[in-house]
Amino acid sequence: MTVGLWSDEGMTTLYLFCSAAPPALEVADVIADAQARGWDVCLGLTPSAHRWLEPEVDELERLTGHAVRSSYKLPGEPDEWPTADAILVAPATFNTVNEWALGLTSKFVVGVVAEAIGKRIPTVAMPCANAAYVQHPQFDRSLDVLRAAGVSVLYGPGGFEPNQPGERRAEGFPWGIALDEVGRIILRASQPQCERESD
């Protein structure tokens, strides 16, 4: 395992949040890739994604060393996770993207990333929606809102490009691009302000 970018302060913590789209079924491999980059991974799932992955939750908790979360903690319960240094929301479904942009936080993962905007936690989103869904006018508006709020949205060339309904992506979901972007924003956030402004 490589050394985390902020290893002098402890391992870099990545919150990986998945909503219910087929790439979520690949999450164990994604966690292993992130850990190989030196990151401590905490996995959060939307309720539907949790149902999809329920048979694997015990193994995913063993892999990450943290509870897999899909719901808010009760008042008075301690936080189970270390503080996030960065967040990756992928796959981010049509529903998750719109709820996030509109501030509808009934779901745990959406609540965390909505608050992360105000906390200035570096956040990457990679949508996963088919070509029919993305024609809805709210989708582009939601992406614009998230970008304006400082979220790095990987959509279009160089990110996720939508497939037709019912079609599988021959090239697969671009997880590597998403993790590379997480590494970039973590490095950028660790630089002094004057260096960031000169980029």
C-alpha positions, 0 to 999 in steps of 0.5 A: 500500500502506498503512503497517503498524501497526508501521512504526517497527519494520518491516512487520508480518509475518503468517503465513497458514496454509491447510489443504485446503479450497476457500477455499484456492484463493482465497489469492492474492487474500487475500494481496493484500488483506493486503498492501494492509493493510500486512502482509508475508505468509508463506504456509504450507500443509498437505501436502494444500493444497500439492498443491492449489496446487502449480501456483501455488506459484511465483507465490505465492512471487513475490507474497509474496517468501517461500518457500511452506512446507509442511514443517519445515526440516532441523536446521541450516537457517536460518529462511526467514521473518521472525518473525511478529507475527500468524498467521491459520489459514484455512481451518482444516479439521476435521482441522487444528483437532483436530490443533492442539487435541490438540497433534499436530504432525506437520504444519509449520503445526500445529507452528508454531501450537501453539508460537505459543500458548506464544510468545503470538503473536496468532493467529486461526483461521477453521474450514472444515468442513461441518455433518456434520463439526462434529457430531463431539463432538471439534470443539466440544471442540477449539474450546474448547481453542483459545479457552482458549489465547488463539486468536481462533476465528471460528466461528458468527455473525459468523464461519464458519457451516458449510454442508451437505455438498456445498453451496457457500456462496453468500456465499463464505468470509468472508475479510474478517472474518478479516483484520479480526480479524487487524488488531484483534488486532495493534492490541490487542497493540501497546497497553500492558498497562494500555490492554488491561485497560481495554478 
